[in-house]
Amino acid sequence: MRLLKLLPLALLSLAVANPSFAQDDGHLEPVIEEAGKINESAAKSQAEINDMANTIDGKVQKFKTLNKEIDGLEVYNQQLRKQISNQQQEMEELNAAIDEVSVIERQITPLMLRMIKGLQQFVELDVPFLPEERQERITKLQNLMDRADVAPSEKFRRVMEAYQIEMDYGRTMEAYSGLHMVDGQERDVEFLRLGRTVLAYQTRDASKQGIWNKQTRQWEELPSSYRSEITKALRMAKKQLAPDLLMLPVALTE
């Protein structure tokens, strides 16, 4: 190709060096014209080759990029397969746990019913303080057990809450108002509860006071000598007086 490009220049130089040769342009012009066509065709072919080379380079780069993406997708898919496998295992474990929960629900419902029944028997045999409030709590639990829109976990929580309240009664001091039969008449009195050890009452005018006898399960009237102690204990229960020593009758237990 270089020889073809140099041919017109060589002929031109020869024409300059030899005027007689230059005069015979009838022989040189076809050669020069043909050389120009060859050079033009070669340049066009070279341009096409360059375009093809650029196209091939671009496709090679795309191929390399696609290969990298494929490698990345393969790693990603492998990770997804591991996650799917773990999720399937978790689903199997969850289904097994659900089956166990169903068994537990069938077992815990009778347990809660027995606990409510036991709580009711305990309240009936216990010192008779706050009878309406405590019975109402048990009635609500019984009604709760019949409801289908309440989860077993919530039912169990409410039952345990009732048991906790009953436990707290044994270590607290409380004063509350109520009606009580005194000398055959219903009178407004103040009740005093010291844990489950003492349950006493005193009329509003402090003329009468009495105490619950756990052995005989009856109310007994207290002499007037206990009036000041009952009044003092009521003030302590209402947080109106600092805790102090109290002298109150306590039933002996075997």
Summary of the structure (lengths in Angstrom):
residues: 254
radius of gyration: 54.2
end to end distance: 129.5
largest distance: 165.8
contacts: 588
relative contact order: 0.05
helix: 67%
strand: 14%
